[in-house]
């Protein structure tokens, strides 16, 4: 019979999490770039103005 080597116990570590401000700092420049590239700001203004004109 073959002898097996026992597995080393795995350490239970929490997965690394980012601080919410770090996550926002990563996402906001990308979001701003997408707004500029795809003209999203005009779409937001158009939607807001059309909602504002509703009776």
C-alpha positions as a Markdown table, in Angstrom:
| # | Residue | x | y | z |
|---|---|---|---|---|
| 1 | Unk | 0.0 | 0.0 | 0.0 |
| 2 | Unk | 1.1 | 3.5 | -0.7 |
| 3 | Unk | 1.5 | 5.8 | 2.2 |
| 4 | Unk | -0.2 | 9.2 | 2.0 |
| 5 | Unk | 1.1 | 12.4 | 3.4 |
| 6 | Unk | -1.4 | 14.2 | 5.6 |
| 7 | Unk | -2.5 | 17.5 | 4.3 |
| 8 | Unk | -1.5 | 20.6 | 6.3 |
| 9 | Unk | -4.4 | 22.3 | 7.9 |
| 10 | Unk | -5.5 | 25.3 | 5.9 |
| 11 | Unk | -5.5 | 28.6 | 7.7 |
| 12 | Unk | -8.9 | 30.2 | 7.8 |
| 13 | Unk | -8.3 | 33.8 | 6.7 |
| 14 | Unk | -10.9 | 36.3 | 5.7 |
| 15 | Unk | -10.8 | 37.4 | 2.1 |
| 16 | Unk | -9.2 | 40.8 | 1.7 |
| 17 | Unk | -11.8 | 43.6 | 1.4 |
| 18 | Unk | -11.4 | 47.1 | 0.1 |
| 19 | Unk | -12.5 | 50.1 | 2.0 |
| 20 | Unk | -15.5 | 51.7 | 0.4 |
| 21 | Unk | -13.6 | 55.0 | -0.3 |
| 22 | Unk | -10.9 | 53.0 | -2.1 |
| 23 | Unk | -13.5 | 51.2 | -4.2 |
| 24 | Unk | -15.1 | 54.6 | -5.1 |
| 25 | Unk | -11.7 | 56.0 | -6.0 |
| 26 | Unk | -11.2 | 53.1 | -8.4 |
| 27 | Unk | -14.7 | 53.3 | -10.0 |
| 28 | Unk | -15.4 | 57.0 | -10.3 |
| 29 | Unk | -12.7 | 57.8 | -12.8 |
| 30 | Unk | -13.8 | 55.0 | -15.0 |
| 31 | Unk | -17.5 | 56.1 | -14.7 |
| 32 | Unk | -16.5 | 59.7 | -15.6 |
| 33 | Unk | -14.6 | 58.4 | -18.7 |
| 34 | Unk | -17.6 | 56.4 | -19.8 |
| 35 | Unk | -19.9 | 59.4 | -19.4 |
| 36 | Unk | -17.6 | 61.5 | -21.5 |
| 37 | Unk | -17.0 | 58.9 | -24.2 |
| 38 | Unk | -20.6 | 57.8 | -24.6 |
| 39 | Unk | -22.3 | 61.2 | -24.0 |
| 40 | Unk | -24.1 | 59.9 | -21.0 |
| 41 | Unk | -24.4 | 63.3 | -19.3 |
| 42 | Unk | -26.7 | 64.6 | -22.0 |
| 43 | Unk | -28.9 | 61.5 | -21.5 |
| 44 | Unk | -29.1 | 62.1 | -17.8 |
| 45 | Unk | -30.0 | 65.8 | -18.3 |
| 46 | Unk | -32.6 | 64.9 | -21.0 |
| 47 | Unk | -34.3 | 62.3 | -18.7 |
| 48 | Unk | -34.3 | 64.7 | -15.7 |
| 49 | Unk | -35.8 | 67.5 | -17.8 |
| 50 | Unk | -38.5 | 65.3 | -19.2 |
| 51 | Unk | -39.4 | 64.0 | -15.7 |
| 52 | Unk | -39.5 | 67.6 | -14.5 |
| 53 | Unk | -42.0 | 68.6 | -17.2 |
| 54 | Unk | -44.5 | 65.8 | -16.2 |
| 55 | Unk | -47.7 | 67.2 | -14.7 |
